[in-house]
Amino acid sequence: MESTAPQQQTAWLVQPLVDAGLDPGEIQVLVTRLGFEAVVAGDRGVDIRILDVVGDHPSDVRAAWLEVIDRMTSRPLPGA
């Protein structure tokens, strides 16, 4: 899967998941599920569905996921 975002920005975005011990394949699955859940949920229930993506993961992964979501939605990209 190719990304259109510069590699440095992509790395910054998912770094909390890397720090939590996930490998690139696991991160790709989570981000793909996030996109699917966002489309399926529409405006209703998207917050719960975003959290459900990592509901069966350890607490450190869930915390990292929340950091990634925060980076995606409310923080400027580094160098932007």
Secondary structure, DSSP 4 states (H G I P E B T S, - for coil): ---SS-HHHHHHHHHHHHHTT--HHHHHHHHHHHHHHHHHHTTSSHHHHHHHTTTTS-HHHHHHHHHHHHHHHHSPPTT-
